[in-house]
Amino acid sequence: MGCTVEIMVVNNLLLANNTCVFSPSISGLQCLLNICGVYAAEHEILVATKQLVFFFAQKSINKLPHQIFF
């Protein structure tokens, strides 16, 4: 008798006109923001310039290897 496990990865949440994207890495987050930017440009969607980025880690982060741009 086998057991099948299905995993669903949630990398974004949407509520009204707000979008929140999640990634376990900085480079993954940059990739998601790039995808959002391309989608917005292709569909002529205006993106507000207000941004808020949170980093969560088990240990403190002394230096971040990348800056995130959107």
N, C-alpha and C positions, 0 to 999 in steps of 0.2 A: 504494500500500500504506500503510494508516494504522496508527497505534499507539494503543492505548487504555491509559490509565493509571488505575488505581483507587487512590484514597486512602482510608485508614481513619484516622480521628481517634480516639485513645485518650485519654479524659479522666479515667479512673479505673482503679484496680487493686484487686482484692479478694483477700484471703488470710485464711482462717478468719474471724474476727470483726473484721478490720481493713480499713478502707477508706482509700484514698489518692486524692484528686482533684487533677487538674492543669488549669491554665488559663494561657494566655499573658498574661492581664491580671488585675488585682485585681478589677475589676467582674465579669469572667467567673467568677472563683473564688467571689465572693460569690453569684452566680447559681446555681452548682452546689451550694453549701452550702444555699441556700434550697430548692432542689429536693430535696435529701437530707432536710432538715427536714420538708418537707411529706409526703414519702413515709413517713418514720418515724412521723409523727403519724397518717396515714391507716391505717397497718398496725399501729399500737400497738407500735412498736419503741422500746425504750429506748435512748437514745444516751448513751454515756459522756461525761463532761465533759472528759476529757483531750484536749487538742488540741495540735497542733504545726504551725506554718505556716512554710514556708521561701520566701523570695523569691530568685530568681536573676536577675541582670541583667548586661549587658555592662559597664556603668559603675555606679559606686556610686550608691545612691539616698539623696539627702539628706532628702527628706520624702515620705512616702507620702500620697497624696491621700485614702485611705479607710482606715477600720479595718474589719476583717473580723469579723463576728459570726455565731455559729451557736447 
